[in-house]
Amino acid sequence: MDRKMANRKLIRLSQLKNKLATENLEEIDWVTFGVIVKKVTPQSTNNGRTFSIWRLNDLRDLNACVSLFLFGEVHKEHWKTDQGTV
């Protein structure tokens, strides 16, 4: 993990909103981790494409969740991922 994180900045999910407002994250090599705390049953768009919605949390601030929408190949590959997965 140390090798993978070398020269990267860890930003907790619970800090993400504040960091987006105060820093230009496009210029930083950063990483975050989240736990799937809720999964919504896969949905369909108006044009028939299926997608998933996950609610992610860093378990530090349970009120600060991020919604992640999975479309296309990402949805097809990961929609069965279990709740509780990091």
C-alpha positions in Angstrom: 0.0 0.0 0.0 2.9 2.4 0.8 4.2 1.9 -2.8 0.8 2.5 -4.3 0.3 5.6 -2.2 3.7 7.1 -2.9 3.4 10.8 -4.0 -0.4 10.7 -3.6 -2.6 12.6 -1.2 -5.2 10.8 0.8 -8.5 12.7 1.0 -11.2 11.1 3.1 -14.7 11.0 1.6 -16.0 13.0 4.6 -13.5 15.8 3.6 -14.2 15.7 -0.1 -16.8 18.4 -0.3 -14.6 20.9 1.6 -11.5 20.0 -0.4 -13.4 20.5 -3.7 -14.3 24.0 -2.5 -10.9 25.0 -1.3 -8.3 23.2 -3.5 -7.8 22.5 -7.2 -7.9 18.7 -7.1 -7.3 18.4 -10.8 -3.7 19.4 -10.1 -3.2 16.9 -7.3 -2.7 13.1 -7.6 -5.1 12.1 -4.9 -7.0 9.0 -3.7 -9.9 8.2 -1.5 -11.4 5.1 0.0 -15.1 4.3 0.7 -17.3 1.6 2.0 -20.5 0.8 0.2 -23.1 1.6 2.9 -26.2 1.4 0.6 -27.0 0.0 -2.8 -30.1 1.0 -4.8 -31.6 -1.6 -7.0 -30.3 -1.2 -10.6 -32.3 1.4 -12.5 -32.9 2.1 -16.2 -32.5 5.4 -18.0 -35.1 6.6 -20.5 -33.1 5.1 -23.4 -33.1 1.7 -21.6 -29.5 1.7 -20.3 -29.1 0.2 -16.9 -27.1 1.8 -14.1 -26.5 1.4 -10.3 -26.2 3.9 -7.5 -24.0 3.3 -4.5 -23.8 5.4 -1.3 -20.2 5.5 -0.1 -18.9 6.5 3.3 -15.5 6.5 5.0 -16.9 5.4 8.4 -15.5 8.6 10.0 -18.6 10.8 9.6 -21.7 8.6 9.0 -23.6 11.7 7.8 -21.2 12.5 5.0 -22.0 10.1 2.1 -21.2 10.3 -1.5 -23.4 8.9 -4.2 -21.6 7.0 -7.0 -23.5 6.3 -10.2 -22.2 3.3 -12.3 -23.0 3.2 -16.0 -21.9 1.1 -19.0 -19.1 -1.4 -18.5 -18.5 -0.3 -14.9 -22.1 -1.1 -14.1 -21.9 -4.5 -15.9 -18.7 -5.5 -14.1 -19.5 -4.2 -10.6 -23.3 -4.1 -10.0 -23.2 -7.3 -7.9 -20.5 -6.0 -5.5 -21.7 -6.6 -1.9 -22.8 -3.8 0.4 -20.0 -3.4 3.0 -17.2 -3.8 0.4 -14.4 -1.2 0.5 
